[in-house]
């Protein structure tokens, strides 16, 4: 005859080490080549170019994702863990002290017992976005700004890759000879004082080709609209080879 299971209250008292957070802080205090180091923290990339700028240095551990994939851009996705009091948040950018690589944090920081974790996406090009604008005149009719292309976003490190989830297609455009590949370039950028002014149909150059922004997603921005990441989609501009 089997013995029935009778649940009972526990008599175990689990030990919770009071040094959880301080242990990780102490771990971060010593450099480990290519992993534990100083990072320059930039909640807004352009803060560093202001006259009163003072660098904010934090400690962190950078390590590779254990999963590997043949899909593009996975090599640029790393993990980072910082001190629980580091103050990092989604959308922040960090500069690694060992080689100057720039990363954008694109995961919400869910604080753990002893660290602040996020994903650090390596920036692989500098994004400069331009927009065609009409000429501007003052109240007396004098020319203030000539018509033409104006810079909206200036040399912002960003992460970009080509979406490889569908087959390539082509499209034609009036006044342009031949057909152009419908290449969908996906770009992750920090929300900051410049990128919040982006609009559909703004243009940028990547390598030898020009692209037109076709969509700007604010899904990665916090509810207050003060920080986070923007996801840009773009198509190669017809006849846009430089």
N, C-alpha and C positions, 0 to 999 in steps of 0.2 A: 504494500500500500504506500502510495507516494505521500510525502510530507508537504502540506500546503505552505505557500509563501506568506509570511506574516510581516507586513511592513512595520518599521519601528523608527523612532526618532534617532538622529545621529548622536553619538557621543564624541565625535571627532571635533577638535578645534583647530581649524586650519591657520597656519602661521602666515601672516602677510608681512613680508620684509619692509620695514619703514624706510629702507635705503634704496628702493626701486629706482626712483628718479635720479638720486644723487649718484648711484652706481653708474648709470649711463652717462651722466655728465662727466664723471671721472674718466670713463672709457674714452669719451670724445676729446679729453684733454691732451692725449698723446697722438701724434701723427702716425698714420699707417699709410704707406705709399699707395697712391692712386685710389684710396678709399676714405680715410678720415683726414680732414684738412679744414682750412679756413675757407669760407665762402663769403663773397661780398653780396649782401642782400639789397635788392632794388625793387621796392614796391612799385615804383615808376621808373622805367629805364632812363628817362630823360632827367631825373633828379641829379644825376652825376655831373651834368653839364651846367648846373646852376652855381652862382658865385659862392653861396653859403653852404655848399655841399660838404658833408662830413661822412666818410664811408662807414657803413654799418656792417661789421664783421661778425659772422656767426660760425659755429662749429657744426659739422655734419658728417654723416657717413653716406657715401655714394657707392651703390653696388648694382651689378647687372641683374636683369630679370632672368630667372632660371628657365623660362620658356623661350624657345627659339622658333622662328617661323621663316618661311621663304618669302612672305609678303614684305613689301617695301616699308621702310621706316622703322621696323622693329628694332634695328640696331641702335636707333636713337632714343629708345625708351629705357630709362634707368630708374632705379628707386633711390630715394633719399630719406634719411632719418636725421632729424635735428633734435636739439635739446627741447624738452617739453615746454620750456619758457622762451624759446627762440622767437615766437611770434610770427612764424611763417604762415602764409595762407595761399590759397589757390590764386594764380595769376602773378605771384611774385616771380622775379627773375633773379638768378644767382650766377655768380662768376666763380669758377673753381680756381683756387690759388695755384694748383700744380701745373696747369697748362693753359689757363685762360679761357677754357671752354665756357660757353654761355648756355644756361638751361632755363626753361620756363616750367614752373610747377603747374601742372594741369589737372591735378586731382585735389578734391576737397581734403583738408587736413583734419582727419579724425583722430583727436588726441588719444594716445594710449597711456598706459600707466607710467611709462618712463620715457616716452619719446613722442615727437611730432612727425608723422610719416606723410610722404606724398610721392607722386611720380615726377621725375625730372626728365623733361624731353629736351634733348640736345638741339640747339638752334643750328641750322645748316646753311642759312644765307641771310643777308641783310635786305630787308624789305623796304623799298622806297616806292611810295604810291603817289601818282600824279592825277590831276583832274583838269580838264579843259574848262576855263572860266572866261567869261566876257570881260571886256575892258571896264575899268572903274573910273569915274570922274567925281570931282568934288562938287560942292554946291554952286561953284562958279563955272563949271564946265571944263575945268582943267583936268588933263589926264593924270590920274593917280597910279593906275596899274594897267599895263597893256594886256590885251587878250592873249591867251595862250595857256600852256600847261603850267600848273602850279603844284608845288610839293605839299601833300597832305600829311604823309608819314615819311619821316626822314631817317633812313638807314637804321631801321629797327631790327635787331636779331629776331628771327622767327624760324619755325619749323615748317617745312613744306615737303610734300611728296605727291606722287601721282596716284590717284585712286585706281586700283587694279581689280576691282570687283565686277567689272563688266567689260565686254568686248569693245574695241575701239570703233568709233563711228566718225563720219565725216559730214561737213555741211558746207554750203556755198553762201556767198554774200554778194550783194549787188556791188558793182564797180570794182570787184576784186577778181583777178583771174584764177581759174582752177578751183580746187576745194581745199579746205583746211581740216586737220584732225581735230575732233571734238575732245581735246585732252582736258580732263578735270583735275586741276591742281588744287589740293587741299592744304590750307595754311592755318597754323595755330599762332595767334599773336596775343600779347598782353593787352588788356584793356587799360589805356592810359590817356593822358591829355590829348594825344594826337589821334590814336586809333578810334576813339569814340566819335570822331568826325567822319569816318569812312562811309561811303555810299556805294550802292550798286552802280556799275559802269565806270568806277575809278579804274585806273590802269597801273600796271607795274611791269618791270622787266626781270626775268629770271634767266640767267645764262644769256643766250642769244635770241630769245623769243620774248614777245610782249603778250601780256594776258589782261583780260577784262574781268573784274570782279562781278560775279553773277549772284552771289548770295552772301549775306553776313548774318551769322547765327549768334544770338546773345544767350544761348542756352547755358553757357559756362560762366555767366556773370551772376553775382550774388543778387539777392532780392532788392537790396538798396541801390544797386546799379553803380557801386563804387569800386569794385575790384572783380577780377576773374579773367577769363580768357574768351576771345572771340574766335570763331571758326569761319574762315573765308573759303568760298568755292570760286573757282575762276576757270575761264575757257581761253584757249590760245586765240589771240587776236588775228583775224583774217589779214594776211599780208603783213603780219607783225614781226617778221624776221629782221633782226638788227643787222 
